[in-house]
């Protein structure tokens, strides 16, 4: 089993990583000398550190996207509810107008009948 790096080794590697996420050959040789690690261990540590950083950034980005999607979904649901309410109001208004139209047609029929009756009476009295 591989041994864990010591704190001072990790501190030096972190400091170098903050300077640059990618090592030059010279920087790798320098880190090998000051940490006592071999160059392959240093390269592997940098590769793992970059991978962890990318994973963390990806996770943050996915969380942001998830938050945006939840917000968009909420807005969509609010719009859908609003539109459903408007649709129901329009259906109710349509029913009211149809009922009013039916009453007006009945009154018109009665008025037309009264006019015909008046015309007949005028002809008879005429």
The first five atom37 places (N, CA, C, CB, O) and aatype in JSON, in Angstrom:
{
  "aatype": [20, 20, 20, 20, 20, 20, 20, 20, 20, 20, 20, 20, 20, 20, 20, 20, 20, 20, 20, 20, 20, 20, 20, 20, 20, 20, 20, 20, 20, 20, 20, 20, 20, 20, 20, 20, 20, 20, 20, 20, 20, 20, 20, 20, 20, 20, 20, 20, 20, 20, 20, 20, 20, 20, 20, 20, 20, 20, 20, 20, 20, 20, 20, 20, 20, 20, 20, 20, 20, 20, 20, 20, 20, 20, 20, 20, 20, 20, 20, 20, 20, 20, 20, 20, 20, 20, 20, 20, 20, 20, 20, 20, 20, 20, 20, 20, 20, 20, 20, 20, 20, 20, 20, 20, 20, 20, 20, 20, 20, 20, 20, 20, 20, 20, 20, 20, 20, 20, 20, 20, 20, 20, 20, 20, 20, 20],
  "atom_mask": [
    [1, 1, 1, 1, 1],
    [1, 1, 1, 1, 1],
    [1, 1, 1, 1, 1],
    [1, 1, 1, 1, 1],
    [1, 1, 1, 1, 1],
    [1, 1, 1, 1, 1],
    [1, 1, 1, 1, 1],
    [1, 1, 1, 1, 1],
    [1, 1, 1, 1, 1],
    [1, 1, 1, 1, 1],
    [1, 1, 1, 1, 1],
    [1, 1, 1, 1, 1],
    [1, 1, 1, 1, 1],
    [1, 1, 1, 1, 1],
    [1, 1, 1, 1, 1],
    [1, 1, 1, 1, 1],
    [1, 1, 1, 1, 1],
    [1, 1, 1, 1, 1],
    [1, 1, 1, 1, 1],
    [1, 1, 1, 1, 1],
    [1, 1, 1, 1, 1],
    [1, 1, 1, 1, 1],
    [1, 1, 1, 1, 1],
    [1, 1, 1, 1, 1],
    [1, 1, 1, 1, 1],
    [1, 1, 1, 1, 1],
    [1, 1, 1, 1, 1],
    [1, 1, 1, 1, 1],
    [1, 1, 1, 1, 1],
    [1, 1, 1, 1, 1],
    [1, 1, 1, 1, 1],
    [1, 1, 1, 1, 1],
    [1, 1, 1, 1, 1],
    [1, 1, 1, 1, 1],
    [1, 1, 1, 1, 1],
    [1, 1, 1, 1, 1],
    [1, 1, 1, 1, 1],
    [1, 1, 1, 1, 1],
    [1, 1, 1, 1, 1],
    [1, 1, 1, 1, 1],
    [1, 1, 1, 1, 1],
    [1, 1, 1, 1, 1],
    [1, 1, 1, 1, 1],
    [1, 1, 1, 1, 1],
    [1, 1, 1, 1, 1],
    [1, 1, 1, 1, 1],
    [1, 1, 1, 1, 1],
    [1, 1, 1, 1, 1],
    [1, 1, 1, 1, 1],
    [1, 1, 1, 1, 1],
    [1, 1, 1, 1, 1],
    [1, 1, 1, 1, 1],
    [1, 1, 1, 1, 1],
    [1, 1, 1, 1, 1],
    [1, 1, 1, 1, 1],
    [1, 1, 1, 1, 1],
    [1, 1, 1, 1, 1],
    [1, 1, 1, 1, 1],
    [1, 1, 1, 1, 1],
    [1, 1, 1, 1, 1],
    [1, 1, 1, 1, 1],
    [1, 1, 1, 1, 1],
    [1, 1, 1, 1, 1],
    [1, 1, 1, 1, 1],
    [1, 1, 1, 1, 1],
    [1, 1, 1, 1, 1],
    [1, 1, 1, 1, 1],
    [1, 1, 1, 1, 1],
    [1, 1, 1, 1, 1],
    [1, 1, 1, 1, 1],
    [1, 1, 1, 1, 1],
    [1, 1, 1, 1, 1],
    [1, 1, 1, 1, 1],
    [1, 1, 1, 1, 1],
    [1, 1, 1, 1, 1],
    [1, 1, 1, 1, 1],
    [1, 1, 1, 1, 1],
    [1, 1, 1, 1, 1],
    [1, 1, 1, 1, 1],
    [1, 1, 1, 1, 1],
    [1, 1, 1, 1, 1],
    [1, 1, 1, 1, 1],
    [1, 1, 1, 1, 1],
    [1, 1, 1, 1, 1],
    [1, 1, 1, 1, 1],
    [1, 1, 1, 1, 1],
    [1, 1, 1, 1, 1],
    [1, 1, 1, 1, 1],
    [1, 1, 1, 1, 1],
    [1, 1, 1, 1, 1],
    [1, 1, 1, 1, 1],
    [1, 1, 1, 1, 1],
    [1, 1, 1, 1, 1],
    [1, 1, 1, 1, 1],
    [1, 1, 1, 1, 1],
    [1, 1, 1, 1, 1],
    [1, 1, 1, 1, 1],
    [1, 1, 1, 1, 1],
    [1, 1, 1, 1, 1],
    [1, 1, 1, 1, 1],
    [1, 1, 1, 1, 1],
    [1, 1, 1, 1, 1],
    [1, 1, 1, 1, 1],
    [1, 1, 1, 1, 1],
    [1, 1, 1, 1, 1],
    [1, 1, 1, 1, 1],
    [1, 1, 1, 1, 1],
    [1, 1, 1, 1, 1],
    [1, 1, 1, 1, 1],
    [1, 1, 1, 1, 1],
    [1, 1, 1, 1, 1],
    [1, 1, 1, 1, 1],
    [1, 1, 1, 1, 1],
    [1, 1, 1, 1, 1],
    [1, 1, 1, 1, 1],
    [1, 1, 1, 1, 1],
    [1, 1, 1, 1, 1],
    [1, 1, 1, 1, 1],
    [1, 1, 1, 1, 1],
    [1, 1, 1, 1, 1],
    [1, 1, 1, 1, 1],
    [1, 1, 1, 1, 1],
    [1, 1, 1, 1, 1],
    [1, 1, 1, 1, 1],
    [1, 1, 1, 1, 1],
    [1, 1, 1, 1, 1]
  ],
  "atom_positions": [
    [[0.85, -1.18, 0.0], [0.0, 0.0, 0.0], [0.89, 1.24, 0.0], [-0.96, 0.0, 1.23], [1.9, 1.3, 0.7]],
    [[0.5, 2.21, -0.79], [1.3, 3.44, -0.9], [1.2, 4.25, 0.38], [0.84, 4.28, -2.11], [0.14, 4.33, 1.01]],
    [[2.31, 4.83, 0.75], [2.3, 5.62, 1.97], [1.74, 7.01, 1.67], [3.73, 5.73, 2.58], [1.84, 7.52, 0.55]],
    [[1.17, 7.6, 2.68], [0.61, 8.94, 2.53], [1.75, 9.96, 2.51], [-0.39, 9.26, 3.68], [2.8, 9.77, 3.11]],
    [[1.49, 11.04, 1.79], [2.47, 12.12, 1.78], [2.43, 12.83, 3.13], [2.2, 13.12, 0.61], [1.4, 12.87, 3.79]],
    [[3.55, 13.36, 3.51], [3.62, 14.12, 4.75], [3.08, 15.53, 4.52], [5.08, 14.17, 5.29], [3.02, 16.01, 3.38]],
    [[2.69, 16.18, 5.6], [2.06, 17.5, 5.5], [2.95, 18.5, 4.77], [1.73, 18.02, 6.9], [2.45, 19.24, 3.91]],
    [[4.23, 18.54, 5.08], [5.11, 19.51, 4.43], [5.22, 19.23, 2.93], [6.51, 19.49, 5.07], [5.35, 20.16, 2.13]],
    [[5.15, 17.94, 2.53], [5.2, 17.59, 1.11], [3.93, 18.12, 0.41], [5.33, 16.05, 0.91], [3.99, 18.72, -0.66]],
    [[2.79, 17.87, 1.06], [1.51, 18.33, 0.49], [1.47, 19.85, 0.41], [0.31, 17.81, 1.33], [1.0, 20.41, -0.58]],
    [[1.97, 20.51, 1.44], [2.0, 21.98, 1.44], [2.82, 22.51, 0.26], [2.57, 22.51, 2.77], [2.42, 23.45, -0.41]],
    [[3.98, 21.89, 0.01], [4.82, 22.31, -1.12], [4.13, 22.04, -2.45], [6.18, 21.58, -1.07], [4.17, 22.87, -3.36]],
    [[3.49, 20.87, -2.56], [2.78, 20.54, -3.8], [1.61, 21.49, -4.04], [2.28, 19.08, -3.76], [1.38, 21.94, -5.17]],
    [[0.86, 21.8, -2.98], [-0.27, 22.73, -3.12], [0.21, 24.12, -3.54], [-1.04, 22.83, -1.79], [-0.4, 24.75, -4.4]],
    [[1.29, 24.57, -2.94], [1.84, 25.88, -3.3], [2.24, 25.9, -4.77], [3.05, 26.24, -2.4], [1.98, 26.88, -5.48]],
    [[2.88, 24.84, -5.23], [3.29, 24.75, -6.64], [2.06, 24.69, -7.54], [4.19, 23.51, -6.87], [2.06, 25.28, -8.62]],
    [[1.01, 23.98, -7.11], [-0.21, 23.86, -7.9], [-0.9, 25.22, -8.03], [-1.17, 22.83, -7.26], [-1.45, 25.54, -9.09]],
    [[-0.88, 26.0, -6.96], [-1.49, 27.33, -7.01], [-0.76, 28.24, -7.99], [-1.5, 27.97, -5.62], [-1.37, 29.1, -8.62]],
    [[0.56, 28.05, -8.11], [1.34, 28.81, -9.08], [0.97, 28.41, -10.5], [2.85, 28.62, -8.85], [0.77, 29.25, -11.37]],
    [[0.9, 27.09, -10.72], [0.55, 26.58, -12.05], [0.03, 25.15, -11.9], [1.79, 26.61, -13.01], [0.6, 24.34, -11.18]],
    [[-1.07, 24.87, -12.59], [-1.66, 23.53, -12.51], [-0.87, 22.51, -13.33], [-3.11, 23.57, -12.99], [-1.07, 21.3, -13.2]],
    [[0.03, 23.01, -14.16], [0.84, 22.12, -15.0], [2.33, 22.35, -14.71], [0.54, 22.35, -16.52], [2.8, 23.48, -14.6]],
    [[3.02, 21.25, -14.59], [4.43, 21.3, -14.21], [5.35, 21.37, -15.43], [4.79, 20.1, -13.36], [5.13, 20.71, -16.44]],
    [[6.37, 22.18, -15.28], [7.47, 22.11, -16.24], [8.41, 21.02, -15.72], [8.21, 23.51, -16.41], [8.33, 20.62, -14.55]],
    [[9.29, 20.56, -16.58], [10.26, 19.54, -16.16], [11.13, 20.09, -15.03], [11.14, 19.09, -17.36], [11.44, 19.37, -14.07]],
    [[11.52, 21.34, -15.15], [12.36, 21.96, -14.13], [11.64, 22.02, -12.78], [12.79, 23.36, -14.56], [12.23, 21.74, -11.74]],
    [[10.36, 22.4, -12.82], [9.59, 22.49, -11.58], [9.4, 21.11, -10.96], [8.21, 23.16, -11.85], [9.42, 20.96, -9.74]],
    [[9.21, 20.11, -11.8], [9.05, 18.74, -11.31], [10.34, 18.26, -10.63], [8.67, 17.78, -12.47], [10.29, 17.64, -9.57]],
    [[11.48, 18.56, -11.23], [12.78, 18.18, -10.65], [12.97, 18.9, -9.32], [13.95, 18.52, -11.63], [13.41, 18.3, -8.34]],
    [[12.65, 20.19, -9.3], [12.79, 20.97, -8.06], [11.91, 20.38, -6.96], [12.41, 22.45, -8.31], [12.38, 20.19, -5.83]],
    [[10.64, 20.07, -7.27], [9.73, 19.52, -6.26], [10.2, 18.15, -5.78], [8.31, 19.41, -6.82], [10.06, 17.82, -4.6]],
    [[10.74, 17.35, -6.68], [11.26, 16.03, -6.29], [12.4, 16.21, -5.29], [11.75, 15.23, -7.55], [12.51, 15.47, -4.32]],
    [[13.24, 17.2, -5.54], [14.38, 17.43, -4.65], [13.93, 17.93, -3.28], [15.35, 18.44, -5.28], [14.43, 17.45, -2.26]],
    [[12.98, 18.89, -3.24], [12.61, 19.48, -1.94], [11.61, 18.64, -1.15], [12.02, 20.86, -2.15], [11.53, 18.75, 0.07]],
    [[10.85, 17.79, -1.84], [9.86, 16.97, -1.12], [10.37, 15.57, -0.81], [8.58, 16.85, -1.94], [9.88, 14.92, 0.12]],
    [[11.37, 15.12, -1.57], [11.85, 13.75, -1.39], [10.98, 12.73, -2.11], [11.92, 13.41, 0.08], [11.17, 11.53, -1.94]],
    [[10.04, 13.2, -2.91], [9.19, 12.31, -3.7], [9.81, 12.12, -5.07], [7.73, 12.87, -3.83], [10.61, 12.95, -5.52]],
    [[9.45, 11.02, -5.75], [9.97, 10.87, -7.11], [9.05, 11.63, -8.08], [10.08, 9.36, -7.51], [7.93, 11.99, -7.74]],
    [[9.56, 11.85, -9.28], [8.85, 12.68, -10.25], [7.5, 12.06, -10.65], [9.7, 12.88, -11.5], [6.55, 12.79, -10.91]],
    [[7.42, 10.75, -10.68], [6.15, 10.09, -11.02], [5.1, 10.36, -9.95], [6.36, 8.57, -11.2], [3.93, 10.59, -10.27]],
    [[5.5, 10.32, -8.69], [4.57, 10.62, -7.59], [4.06, 12.06, -7.7], [5.26, 10.39, -6.21], [2.87, 12.34, -7.49]],
    [[4.96, 12.95, -8.02], [4.58, 14.36, -8.15], [3.63, 14.55, -9.33], [5.84, 15.25, -8.34], [2.62, 15.23, -9.21]],
    [[3.96, 13.94, -10.46], [3.09, 14.04, -11.64], [1.71, 13.45, -11.34], [3.73, 13.32, -12.85], [0.69, 14.03, -11.72]],
    [[1.69, 12.31, -10.67], [0.41, 11.68, -10.31], [-0.4, 12.57, -9.38], [0.64, 10.31, -9.66], [-1.61, 12.7, -9.53]],
    [[0.29, 13.18, -8.4], [-0.41, 14.06, -7.46], [-1.05, 15.23, -8.22], [0.55, 14.59, -6.37], [-2.2, 15.59, -7.96]],
    [[-0.3, 15.82, -9.15], [-0.83, 16.94, -9.94], [-2.01, 16.49, -10.8], [0.28, 17.55, -10.83], [-3.01, 17.19, -10.91]],
    [[-1.89, 15.3, -11.41], [-3.0, 14.79, -12.22], [-4.26, 14.59, -11.38], [-2.61, 13.45, -12.9], [-5.35, 14.97, -11.79]],
    [[-4.09, 13.99, -10.19], [-5.24, 13.77, -9.31], [-5.83, 15.1, -8.84], [-4.83, 12.92, -8.08], [-7.05, 15.26, -8.76]],
    [[-4.97, 16.04, -8.53], [-5.42, 17.36, -8.06], [-6.22, 18.07, -9.16], [-4.21, 18.24, -7.64], [-7.26, 18.66, -8.88]],
    [[-5.73, 18.0, -10.41], [-6.49, 18.61, -11.52], [-7.83, 17.92, -11.71], [-5.67, 18.55, -12.84], [-8.85, 18.57, -11.93]],
    [[-7.82, 16.58, -11.61], [-9.07, 15.81, -11.76], [-10.06, 16.17, -10.66], [-8.78, 14.29, -11.74], [-11.25, 16.34, -10.93]],
    [[-9.59, 16.29, -9.42], [-10.48, 16.68, -8.31], [-11.03, 18.09, -8.53], [-9.73, 16.61, -6.95], [-12.2, 18.36, -8.26]],
    [[-10.17, 18.97, -9.01], [-10.6, 20.35, -9.26], [-11.67, 20.38, -10.35], [-9.39, 21.24, -9.67], [-12.69, 21.06, -10.2]],
    [[-11.45, 19.64, -11.44], [-12.45, 19.58, -12.51], [-13.76, 18.99, -12.0], [-11.93, 18.75, -13.7], [-14.84, 19.48, -12.33]],
    [[-13.66, 17.93, -11.19], [-14.86, 17.3, -10.65], [-15.63, 18.27, -9.76], [-14.49, 16.03, -9.85], [-16.85, 18.35, -9.82]],
    [[-14.9, 19.02, -8.95], [-15.54, 20.0, -8.06], [-16.21, 21.1, -8.88], [-14.51, 20.61, -7.08], [-17.33, 21.51, -8.59]],
    [[-15.5, 21.57, -9.92], [-16.07, 22.6, -10.79], [-17.3, 22.07, -11.52], [-15.02, 23.09, -11.8], [-18.3, 22.77, -11.66]],
    [[-17.22, 20.82, -11.98], [-18.37, 20.21, -12.66], [-19.55, 20.08, -11.71], [-17.99, 18.83, -13.23], [-20.69, 20.35, -12.09]],
    [[-19.27, 19.67, -10.49], [-20.34, 19.53, -9.5], [-20.99, 20.89, -9.24], [-19.79, 18.94, -8.18], [-22.21, 20.99, -9.18]],
    [[-20.17, 21.92, -9.08], [-20.71, 23.27, -8.85], [-21.56, 23.72, -10.04], [-19.56, 24.27, -8.61], [-22.63, 24.29, -9.86]],
    [[-21.06, 23.45, -11.24], [-21.8, 23.83, -12.44], [-23.12, 23.07, -12.53], [-20.95, 23.57, -13.71], [-24.15, 23.64, -12.88]],
    [[-23.08, 21.78, -12.22], [-24.32, 20.98, -12.23], [-25.31, 21.47, -11.18], [-24.0, 19.5, -12.0], [-26.52, 21.5, -11.43]],
    [[-24.81, 21.85, -10.02], [-25.7, 22.4, -8.99], [-26.33, 23.7, -9.45], [-24.93, 22.62, -7.67], [-27.51, 23.94, -9.21]],
    [[-25.54, 24.55, -10.12], [-26.07, 25.81, -10.64], [-27.12, 25.55, -11.7], [-24.94, 26.68, -11.22], [-28.18, 26.18, -11.71]],
    [[-26.83, 24.61, -12.6], [-27.79, 24.26, -13.65], [-29.06, 23.69, -13.03], [-27.17, 23.25, -14.64], [-30.16, 24.02, -13.46]],
    [[-28.9, 22.84, -12.03], [-30.05, 22.25, -11.35], [-30.91, 23.34, -10.72], [-29.59, 21.24, -10.28], [-32.14, 23.29, -10.8]],
    [[-30.27, 24.31, -10.08], [-31.0, 25.43, -9.48], [-31.75, 26.21, -10.55], [-30.04, 26.36, -8.7], [-32.92, 26.57, -10.38]],
    [[-31.07, 26.49, -11.67], [-31.71, 27.2, -12.78], [-32.89, 26.42, -13.33], [-30.71, 27.48, -13.9], [-33.94, 26.99, -13.62]],
    [[-32.72, 25.1, -13.48], [-33.81, 24.27, -13.99], [-35.0, 24.25, -13.04], [-33.32, 22.85, -14.24], [-36.15, 24.31, -13.48]],
    [[-34.73, 24.17, -11.75], [-35.82, 24.19, -10.77], [-36.57, 25.51, -10.83], [-35.27, 23.96, -9.34], [-37.8, 25.54, -10.76]],
    [[-35.82, 26.6, -10.97], [-36.45, 27.93, -11.08], [-37.3, 28.01, -12.34], [-35.37, 29.04, -11.08], [-38.43, 28.5, -12.3]],
    [[-36.76, 27.53, -13.45], [-37.5, 27.54, -14.71], [-38.74, 26.67, -14.62], [-36.6, 27.06, -15.86], [-39.8, 27.05, -15.11]],
    [[-38.62, 25.5, -14.0], [-39.77, 24.62, -13.81], [-40.84, 25.3, -12.97], [-39.34, 23.3, -13.15], [-42.02, 25.23, -13.3]],
    [[-40.43, 25.96, -11.9], [-41.38, 26.68, -11.04], [-42.1, 27.77, -11.84], [-40.65, 27.31, -9.82], [-43.32, 27.92, -11.74]],
    [[-41.33, 28.53, -12.63], [-41.93, 29.58, -13.46], [-42.92, 28.98, -14.46], [-40.84, 30.38, -14.21], [-44.0, 29.52, -14.67]],
    [[-42.53, 27.86, -15.06], [-43.41, 27.18, -16.02], [-44.7, 26.74, -15.34], [-42.68, 25.96, -16.64], [-45.79, 26.91, -15.89]],
    [[-44.59, 26.18, -14.15], [-45.78, 25.72, -13.43], [-46.68, 26.9, -13.06], [-45.37, 24.95, -12.16], [-47.9, 26.79, -13.12]],
    [[-46.07, 28.02, -12.68], [-46.86, 29.21, -12.37], [-47.59, 29.71, -13.61], [-45.96, 30.32, -11.8], [-48.77, 30.07, -13.54]],
    [[-46.89, 29.74, -14.75], [-47.52, 30.16, -16.01], [-48.64, 29.2, -16.4], [-46.48, 30.24, -17.13], [-49.71, 29.62, -16.84]],
    [[-48.39, 27.91, -16.24], [-49.4, 26.92, -16.58], [-50.65, 27.11, -15.72], [-48.84, 25.49, -16.41], [-51.77, 27.05, -16.23]],
    [[-50.46, 27.34, -14.43], [-51.59, 27.58, -13.53], [-52.35, 28.83, -13.96], [-51.11, 27.7, -12.07], [-53.58, 28.84, -14.0]],
    [[-51.6, 29.89, -14.26], [-52.23, 31.14, -14.7], [-53.03, 30.93, -15.98], [-51.15, 32.24, -14.91], [-54.16, 31.39, -16.1]],
    [[-52.43, 30.22, -16.93], [-53.13, 29.98, -18.2], [-54.35, 29.09, -18.01], [-52.17, 29.33, -19.21], [-55.38, 29.3, -18.66]],
    [[-54.26, 28.1, -17.13], [-55.42, 27.25, -16.84], [-56.54, 28.08, -16.23], [-55.02, 26.09, -15.88], [-57.71, 27.89, -16.57]],
    [[-56.19, 28.99, -15.33], [-57.2, 29.87, -14.73], [-57.85, 30.76, -15.78], [-56.57, 30.72, -13.62], [-59.07, 30.92, -15.8]],
    [[-57.03, 31.34, -16.65], [-57.56, 32.18, -17.72], [-58.45, 31.37, -18.65], [-56.42, 32.83, -18.51], [-59.5, 31.85, -19.08]],
    [[-58.04, 30.16, -18.97], [-58.84, 29.29, -19.83], [-60.19, 29.01, -19.19], [-58.11, 27.97, -20.12], [-61.23, 29.07, -19.86]],
    [[-60.2, 28.71, -17.89], [-61.45, 28.44, -17.19], [-62.33, 29.69, -17.17], [-61.18, 27.96, -15.75], [-63.55, 29.6, -17.35]],
    [[-61.73, 30.85, -16.94], [-62.49, 32.1, -16.96], [-63.11, 32.33, -18.34], [-61.6, 33.29, -16.57], [-64.26, 32.76, -18.45]],
    [[-62.33, 32.06, -19.39], [-62.84, 32.22, -20.75], [-63.98, 31.26, -21.04], [-61.72, 32.02, -21.77], [-64.96, 31.63, -21.69]],
    [[-63.87, 30.02, -20.56], [-64.95, 29.05, -20.75], [-66.2, 29.5, -20.01], [-64.52, 27.65, -20.26], [-67.31, 29.4, -20.53]],
    [[-66.02, 30.0, -18.78], [-67.16, 30.51, -18.01], [-67.81, 31.69, -18.73], [-66.72, 30.92, -16.6], [-69.04, 31.76, -18.82]],
    [[-66.99, 32.6, -19.23], [-67.51, 33.77, -19.95], [-68.23, 33.33, -21.22], [-66.37, 34.77, -20.29], [-69.27, 33.89, -21.57]],
    [[-67.68, 32.34, -21.91], [-68.33, 31.83, -23.12], [-69.7, 31.25, -22.78], [-67.45, 30.75, -23.79], [-70.66, 31.48, -23.52]],
    [[-69.8, 30.51, -21.7], [-71.1, 29.96, -21.28], [-72.08, 31.07, -20.95], [-70.92, 29.03, -20.05], [-73.25, 31.0, -21.33]],
    [[-71.6, 32.1, -20.25], [-72.46, 33.24, -19.93], [-72.96, 33.92, -21.2], [-71.71, 34.25, -19.05], [-74.14, 34.26, -21.31]],
    [[-72.05, 34.11, -22.17], [-72.43, 34.77, -23.42], [-73.41, 33.91, -24.23], [-71.19, 35.06, -24.26], [-74.33, 34.43, -24.85]],
    [[-73.2, 32.59, -24.21], [-74.13, 31.71, -24.91], [-75.52, 31.78, -24.28], [-73.62, 30.26, -24.9], [-76.53, 31.79, -24.99]],
    [[-75.57, 31.82, -22.95], [-76.86, 31.93, -22.25], [-77.52, 33.27, -22.55], [-76.66, 31.77, -20.72], [-78.72, 33.33, -22.8]],
    [[-76.74, 34.34, -22.53], [-77.27, 35.67, -22.86], [-77.77, 35.69, -24.3], [-76.2, 36.76, -22.66], [-78.83, 36.26, -24.58]],
    [[-77.03, 35.08, -25.21], [-77.43, 35.0, -26.62], [-78.75, 34.25, -26.76], [-76.33, 34.32, -27.45], [-79.62, 34.66, -27.53]],
    [[-78.91, 33.15, -26.01], [-80.15, 32.37, -26.06], [-81.34, 33.22, -25.59], [-80.02, 31.09, -25.19], [-82.41, 33.19, -26.21]],
    [[-81.16, 33.97, -24.5], [-82.23, 34.84, -23.99], [-82.58, 35.93, -25.0], [-81.82, 35.48, -22.65], [-83.75, 36.24, -25.22]],
    [[-81.55, 36.52, -25.62], [-81.79, 37.57, -26.62], [-82.55, 37.03, -27.83], [-80.46, 38.2, -27.07], [-83.42, 37.7, -28.38]],
    [[-82.2, 35.8, -28.25], [-82.92, 35.18, -29.37], [-84.39, 34.95, -29.01], [-82.25, 33.84, -29.78], [-85.27, 35.15, -29.84]],
    [[-84.64, 34.53, -27.77], [-86.02, 34.33, -27.33], [-86.79, 35.65, -27.35], [-86.05, 33.71, -25.9], [-87.92, 35.71, -27.83]],
    [[-86.17, 36.7, -26.84], [-86.83, 38.01, -26.83], [-87.07, 38.5, -28.25], [-85.99, 39.03, -26.07], [-88.12, 39.08, -28.54]],
    [[-86.08, 38.26, -29.13], [-86.23, 38.68, -30.53], [-87.39, 37.94, -31.18], [-84.93, 38.42, -31.31], [-88.16, 38.53, -31.94]],
    [[-87.52, 36.66, -30.88], [-88.62, 35.86, -31.43], [-89.95, 36.42, -30.94], [-88.48, 34.37, -31.02], [-90.91, 36.53, -31.71]],
    [[-90.02, 36.78, -29.67], [-91.25, 37.35, -29.11], [-91.56, 38.69, -29.76], [-91.13, 37.52, -27.57], [-92.7, 38.96, -30.12]],
    [[-90.54, 39.54, -29.92], [-90.74, 40.85, -30.54], [-91.19, 40.69, -31.98], [-89.44, 41.69, -30.47], [-92.1, 41.39, -32.42]],
    [[-90.55, 39.77, -32.72], [-90.95, 39.52, -34.12], [-92.4, 39.06, -34.17], [-90.02, 38.47, -34.78], [-93.16, 39.46, -35.05]],
    [[-92.78, 38.21, -33.23], [-94.17, 37.74, -33.16], [-95.11, 38.9, -32.87], [-94.33, 36.66, -32.08], [-96.18, 38.99, -33.47]],
    [[-94.73, 39.78, -31.96], [-95.56, 40.95, -31.64], [-95.7, 41.85, -32.86], [-94.96, 41.73, -30.46], [-96.78, 42.37, -33.11]],
    [[-94.61, 42.04, -33.62], [-94.65, 42.89, -34.81], [-95.57, 42.29, -35.87], [-93.24, 43.08, -35.38], [-96.33, 43.01, -36.52]],
    [[-95.51, 40.98, -36.04], [-96.4, 40.32, -37.01], [-97.86, 40.46, -36.56], [-96.03, 38.81, -37.15], [-98.75, 40.71, -37.38]],
    [[-98.08, 40.31, -35.27], [-99.43, 40.44, -34.73], [-99.95, 41.87, -34.96], [-99.46, 40.09, -33.22], [-101.09, 42.07, -35.37]],
    [[-99.07, 42.87, -34.68], [-99.46, 44.26, -34.89], [-99.76, 44.51, -36.37], [-98.35, 45.21, -34.41], [-100.7, 45.25, -36.68]],
    [[-98.99, 43.93, -37.26], [-99.22, 44.11, -38.7], [-100.55, 43.51, -39.11], [-98.08, 43.47, -39.52], [-101.28, 44.09, -39.91]],
    [[-100.88, 42.35, -38.56], [-102.15, 41.69, -38.88], [-103.31, 42.55, -38.36], [-102.22, 40.26, -38.25], [-104.3, 42.75, -39.06]],
    [[-103.19, 43.05, -37.16], [-104.23, 43.89, -36.57], [-104.41, 45.15, -37.4], [-103.88, 44.26, -35.1], [-105.53, 45.59, -37.64]],
    [[-103.29, 45.74, -37.85], [-103.38, 46.94, -38.67], [-104.1, 46.66, -39.98], [-101.98, 47.5, -38.96], [-104.88, 47.49, -40.44]],
    [[-103.84, 45.51, -40.57], [-104.5, 45.13, -41.83], [-106.0, 44.94, -41.6], [-103.87, 43.84, -42.41], [-106.81, 45.35, -42.42]],
    [[-106.34, 44.32, -40.5], [-107.75, 44.05, -40.19], [-108.47, 45.37, -39.91], [-107.88, 43.08, -38.97], [-109.6, 45.56, -40.36]],
    [[-107.86, 46.25, -39.2], [-108.47, 47.52, -38.83], [-108.37, 48.53, -39.97], [-107.83, 48.08, -37.57], [-109.03, 49.57, -39.96]],
    [[-107.59, 48.25, -40.86], [-107.19, 49.05, -41.86], [-107.64, 49.84, -42.87], [-106.71, 48.58, -42.28], [-106.84, 50.43, -43.59]]
  ]
}
